[in-house]
Each structure stands twice: as structure tokens, then as C-alpha cells.
Amino acid sequence: MHVAMIGAGYVGLVSGACFADFGHEVCCVDKDPAKIEALNRGEIPIFEPGLAELVAKNVREGRLTFTTDLSQAVRAAEAVFIAVGTPSRRGDGHADLSYVYQAARDIAAAIDGYTVVVTKSTVPVGTGDDVERIIRETRPEADFAVVSNPEFLREGAAIADFKRPDRIVIGTDDERALSVMNDIYRPLYLNQSPVLAMSRRTAELTKYAANAFLATKITFINEIADLCEHVGANVQDVARGIGLDNRIGAKFLHAGPGYGGSCFPKDTLALIKTAQDHEAPIRLVETVAAVNSQRKRAMGRKVIAACGGSVRGKTVAVLGLTFKPNTDDMRDAPSLDVITALQDAGARVKAYDPEGMQAASSMLTDVTYARDAYDCARDADALVLVTEWDMFRALDLRRLKAALASPVVVDLRNVYRPDEMRRHGFTYVSIGRP
């Protein structure tokens, strides 16, 4: 099939490359000429394991192309996916749908023959209705259908998630559109990935509900971790004890500095605003968002307490800047709040991340960036592990202690065992453990 992907960002590029790998002919469209030129040179604008190789393979085999010419890509396509950004709108927290609406207007002007317009971007309930109205107003005679097909990709594991999904959600009441979507996803039938057909509005809400539920699990275990610290319990054992219950499940029960990234913060806020607008407030999710926001800054205070109550004039080394491993995404990363809190308290900050330092440098000031973990630790008065990259999981503890001016380690991801750290002479602080 011929597919046009409007937006060559994270979702659009991963989805486009995977669809091309299925055998479809995919054209990714973006308004940024520099991005398209870079992609045509084989340069990938984001870090995602395996993506560069997947893009190169499908470009080489002629199934994946990149362009700024939306009209040509849309005219040739049987399905057009909208995969543009929906950031939080400044001022009120609603999802900014201006890019989605502009894409709808541009698509309307270009479609030729029956076309399925698919919203891949994460959008509030009712956005599909707006997209349909915009296209209909722009081209009253157009033959098209608007479908919701939300993505459920984890950064760092996006290709595997796309090719082996838990489910494929398709929101439409149009049988012809559903047939087209089934054809697009037919290569996944061998994996027996369930296709869930539902109404468009239900599909839109399903995406937000999934992210809100996962954010709630993270926030719940973080609050249990705080209680564990006060009563002398171990949050990791609690998480195992409840996670083995099939009704709960073990995923997203890892205590830490709070959730970040491109999805959970903006999607929980957008869901809250949608619920308020429809006079059905979701108090639980409102609390989750508030608690998570407070937690990230509280992690800075945790570091200060570990340093004896003051970091003024001290150097603090921070390992891990991105919101999670295996990505270069710094959006709403807990490290931003931790570092800001430390700087506000008078600390000098050194940092190292294998992929996130370039992005971090545009978001943070007065941070010294190191060559590796040991260079980061050199002469620091404390070390904070914020993101659990694999390379930080088995550090040479003797070398690390020798590099530090003071052997204080604050482990916000519970990577190390407290007894082992004490045996090596560290003052060691972790999350929710005695």
C-alpha cells in the first residue's frame, strides 16, 4: 500500500520506517527542510536503538522516502497518517492541536480519490470530529474517512513495540476505512496481535486512559517508597509482593524520581483539562500530576539532605540526564528539576549522559559536562544517579570512590545494593529502602 506519514518526528519516523519494513511504500513528510535534507543524507534526528539501521535499509530498498512536498505524497497515498506534535498549550495545559488542524487543511487540499486520514498523534476526545469537519469544509466533494489509530510506543523500545504490539486500536465506524486499516496492519497477523475496532472517540480516550493509568502506577509506588523510608520497609520487596498479583502486574512499579518524557506529563494534563471541560473531573489523575511534579523537585532536597543539609559551594555529579535510558529525549526529565534544585541551593553541577547532553545543554545553564561517569565523579562532593543507563549499572566502585572527593552516592533508581555500597565505604542513599 501507499502510505503518507505527515510529521517525521519520533512517532512519524518510527511508524513510517516500520510500515516500510512491512512492505508498504511510505513517504514521510515534514515542513522542516533541514530535517528532510538530513534524513535524505541518512542522518537520524533522534536516538532510538535500531532506528538508523531500519531507515537505511528501507531507503536503500526503495520503500521509504522523505520530502517536504505534502501534496505529492498525499495524492499518491491510500492512507495518510497525521503524526505531528501535540504539546501542552502554554497557559492552560490543553493539548495544542494547531499542527493537527493545519495538517488536516493541507491534506484536504491534496487528497485524490478515496483516502483514509489516520490520526496517529495523541489527541483529546473529539479531535477526529474536528479533523473531519476541517477536511469537509475545505473539500466538500472529497471522498475520505477519518480514523483514530493511537500509538503505544515506548521510547527506547519503539521498533519492537510497533512490530510486536500488545494491541492495535482502530477507531472508526466506517467499514471501508476499517478494511484499509486491516490491510495496513495485515503483516502483524502472524504475531496474532489483537486488532481492537471501536468508535473514534473511544480510541482517542483509550490512549489517554492508558498513559494516565501507567502514570498512576508510577506515582503510587513512589508514594509507597516514601512511606517505606519512614517505617523501615523495602519498596522493592513491596513492589514484588504486589506485582506478582496478576490483577496488578509488575510493570511500572519501580520507585524513582518521578515520570517524565514526551507523553505522560502532557497527556495526563490534557486528560485532566478534557475531563474538566466536560464536567467530569478526574480527581485521581489530578492528584497524580500534582504529586509527580512535586516529587521531582523533592529529589533535589533528598540529595541536599544526603550532603549534610547544604550543598552551597559543593560539586555534585549527576549521572543520567534523559528521562529514561536508550533515548536522547530530555522533555520533562526529572534531572532538570533535580539539577535546578541543586543549583538554587548553591551547588556546582557536573553531568554525564551517553545521549542527552546536547539536548540538555539547551535546557540547563552553568552545568559542566563530562566525558564519562568517572570524569563526572572526579573531585565531586556527591554523586547522584538519575537515569539507569546500562553503563551505570556496573560501575567500578573502587574507582568511583577514588574519584569522588567525598564518597556520597544518592541512587534515585535503586541500581545498587545498600550492603554492597556500605561495604565499599560509601554513604549511600536510595529510594524507599532502609
N, C-alpha and C positions, 0 to 999 in steps of 0.2 A: 504494500500500500504506500501511497504518497502522503507524507506527514509534514506539516509545518509546525515548528516549535517557536512561538513568539516569546523571546527572552532567552538569552544564553548565559544566565546566571547559574546558581547552584542546581536548582531543580530542573531548569530547562536543559542545561548541558548534560547532566546525568541521564535524564529521561530520554533526550534525543540520542545520545550515544547508545543507550541500552535498546531503544526501539530499532536503531540501525543494526545493532548486533543481532536482533531477531530476524533481520532480513528486509525490513521496511526501508524505503528511501526517505531520508529525513533531511530537511533543510532548517537549520537553526537561524533565527532572525534576531538581530539586536540593533538598536539605534546608535550604539557607540561604535564608530568606525575603527577606533584604536583596538577595541576588544576583538572585533571581527578580523582585522588585519593580523592580530596576534594569533588568533585561533587558526587562521589560514597558514600561518608560519609554523603551526604545531605547538604553540605556547599556550598552556592551560592557565587561566586566570585564578584558579582556586587550587588548594591542595586537597585531594581526595584519593586515597590509595587505589591504584589500578586505573584511574580515570584517563590519565595521559596515554597509557598503552591502548585502552579501549577506543579512544577518539582516533588515535593514529591508525589503528587497524581498519576502522570503518571508513575513514577518509581515504586511505590507500585503496580500499576495495570499492570505492565509489558510491557508498550508500549514505554518507554523511557529508553535508556541505554547510557552509556558513555564508551569510550575506546580510547586508543592510537593506536590501530591496524586499520589503514585505509583500508588495503587490504580486511580484512574480512568484514568490514562494507560496502564497495563499491560493493563487489561481490554479496552481498545479496540484493542490492538496485535496484529498478526500476528507481529512480530519486536520483541524487547526487547533493546537493546544495553546492556551494562554498561560504562560509561566513567568509572569512579571512579578516584581516585588509588591508586597502589601504591608509596608512598615506601619508602625503606630503613628497616627496623625499627631503632630505636635499640638499640645494644648489640651486635648480631651481624651487621648488614648484610643479612639476609634481606629479601625484599620483604614489606612489611606488607600482608596480604591481608584485614584486618579489614573494610575498606569493601566489598570484593568480596563477602565472605561475608554481610555484613549486607544488601547489595543482593539477593543470592540469596534470603535469607529473606523479604525484603519482596516480591520478585517472586512467590515461591511462594504467598504468601497472596493474591495478586491475580489470577493468570492465570485466564483464562476461555476454554476451548476450546484447540485445538492452538496452541501458541506456540513459536517458536524463540527461545531465550535465547542471545544472542551476547556472548561476552567480547571486548570491544574494548580493554580495559585490557591493559597489558603484564604478563603473569603467568607465574610459573615453570611448568615442565612438571608436569602433573598437576592443575593448578588446576581445569580443566574437569571433571575427575572429582569433585573436591570440591564444585563448584557443583551438579553433577547430583545428588550424594548429598544435599546440603542441601535441594534442592527436593523430592526424592523423600521424604525423611524428614518434611518439613513438609506435603507434599500427596501422599500415596501414590497418589491416584487421578488426579493431573494428567496431561494429555496434552501432552508437551513434548519438545524436543530441545535439547541444549547444543552450541553451535558456537564454535570459536575463529576470530576474524577480526581478526588484529593490524593495527594501523595503522602506516603508514610515512610519516608526515608530517614535513616539515622546518619548524621554526618560521621564519616569515618568507616561506615559500612554500607554506603548508599547503593553500590552496584549489587552487592549480594541481596540487599533488601528489595531492590527492583526486580531482580531475576528470580528470587525465591520469596515472594511476599506472603505474609500471613493471610492477606485477603486483598481483593481488588474491588473497590467500591465504585459503582457506576450509578449516578443519579440522573434518571430520565424516565419519562413515561412514553417516549416515542420509540416504537418498536423498530423502525428503520435505523434510528440512531444507535439503539442497543445492539443491533446486528453489526453495525460498523465497529463499535467498540469491542464486541466479541471477536471480530476478525483481527483487530489490532493486537489483542492480548492472547490470541489463539496459541502462540508458541509456549505460553505458560501452562497450557492444559496438561502437558506431560508431567508437570510438577504437581498437578492436582490442586493448584491454588484456587481457593473458592472465590467465585465472582458473585458479589452481592449487589443485585439490582434493587434500587429503591427510588423514591422520589428525589428530585433535585435538591429540594430544601433539606430533606433528611440527610442526604450525602454531605451537604455543606456543614450541617450541625455535627455529624459523626466525626469529622476531622477535629473540630474544636473540642468536642467532648473527650476524644482520645487523649489529646495533649493536656487538657485540664486534669484528667484522671491521673496521668503519669506525673504531672507536676505535684498533684496532691500526695501521691505515694512518697515522692522525694521529701516533701515538706513534713509529712507525718514522721518519717524515720528520723529526720533532723531534730524534730522536737522531742522524740523519744531519746535521742542521743543526749540532748541537754539534761533530761531527767536522769539518765544513766549516770552522768557525771556527778549529779548531786546525791544519788543514793548508792553509788558504788557498784553499779551493774555494768555489763558489757553490751553495747549496742549491736555488735556483730553477732553475738550469740542470740540476742533477741531477734535480729533480722532472720537468722537461720531458723529459729524456732517458729516464727510466724510464716516465713516464706515457703516452708515445706507443706503448708496447708494449701492444697490446690485451689481453694477459693480465693487465696490472696496472691500466691506466686512470689518467686524470689527476686524478680527483676525490679529495678528502680527502688531497692531497699538498701542502698549503700549511703550511709551518712557522710556528709561532706559540707562544703561551704555554701551550698545553695545551687539552684539551677540557673543556667544562663543560656546563651546561644541565640540563634535567629528565630526560634519558634516559640518555646514555652513562654518567655516573658511577654511577647507581643500578642500571642494567641490567647493566653489567659486574660489579658487586659481587654482584648477585643470581645471575648465572650462575655466578660463582665458588663461591658458597655451595651452589647446587644441585649442581654437579659434585662438590664435597667430600662432600656428604651421600650421594651415590650412588657414592662411592669411585672417581670417575673425574676426578681433579683436572685443571684446565686451566691448566697452568703458564704458558703463553704469556699468557693473559688476566690471570692473577695479576700477572705482571710489568708488563703494560701499565698496569694500575690503579695499581701502586706507582710506576712511573716518572712517570705523569701527575700524581699527587699531589705528588711531589717537584718537578716541573718548575714548577708554578705559583708556588711559593714561591721557587724559584731565579730567576724573572724579577724579583722584588724585589731580589735580590742583584745582578742584572745592572744594574739602574738605579743602585744604590748605587755599583757599580764605575765606571759612566759619570760619576758625580759626584765622582770622585777618591777613592773609598773611604769616604766619610762623607756622610750627609745630615742629621746632627744639626743642628737649628736651621735647616735649609733648607726651602724650599717647593717641593713637587713637584706639577705639574699633571698630571692624568690625564684623557685623552680616551677616552671609551667605557667604560661600566660593565657593560652587559649581556653575556651570554656570546657573543652573535653579533649582527650587525645585524638591523634590522627586527623586533625583538621587545622587550618590556619585561621579559623573563624574567631574573632575577638568580640563579637557582638554580645553585650551584656555579660561578659565573662566575669566571674567572681573576683579574678585577680585585679580588675580595675578598681573595685571598691576596697579590696584589701590594701592595695598599694596607696590609694588616695588617703585611706585612714592612717596608714603609717607615715606618709609624708606630712599630713596635717599634724601629727604628733611630734614632728621634728626629725624623723628618720631619713637617712640616705638609703636609697634603694638600688640594688643591683638585681638584674634579672636575666634568666636564660630560658628560651623555649626553642625547640628544634624547628618550628614552622611559623610561630606567631609574632616574632619580634618586629618584622617590617610593619605589620598592621598595628601592633601595639605602639610603635613609635609615633604614629599619628594621633593616638588617643591619650598618651601619657607624656608628661614633661618631667625633666630632671631625673630620668632613670638611666643608669649605666647598664649597657647590655654586654653580656659576657660571651666567651667563645664556647664554653661548655659548663657542665654542672660544677666542676671543681674550680674553674676560674671564677665562677659566680660566688662560690663559697669562700674564696680566698680573703682572709682578714675580716670577714663579716662577724658581727656580734650575735647573729642568729640566722637560721635558715628556715624558710617556710616552703613546704611542698604543697602547691596549689592544684596542679594538674598532673594526673598519674600517667604520664607517658611511660612506655615500657622501659626506656633507657634510665628512668629514675627508680625503677623497682628493685634494682640490684646494685646500688652504688657501693663502691669500696669504702666501707665505714671507717677503716683506719685512715685512709687517705682523706676522707671527708673531715674527720675530726682534726687531722693535722692542718688542714687548710683553714678551718674556722678559727677566729680569734677567741671565741667563746663557744663551747660545744652545746649550744641550744638549738634544738630542732622541733619545729611545730609542723606536724604532719596532718594536713587537713583532709587527707584521703585514706588514712589508716593503712598505708602501704607496708609499714614495718611493724615488727612485733615489739611491744614495750620491753619485754625482758631482754631481748637481744640488744636493743638500743641502750638500756641501762648497763648491760654487761660491757659495752664498748665505751662507757663513760659519758654518755650524752644526758643532758637534761632534756627529756623527751615528753612532748605534749601531743596528744592525738584527740580524736573526736569520739566522745561517748564511751570511753574506756577508762578503767581505773588507772 
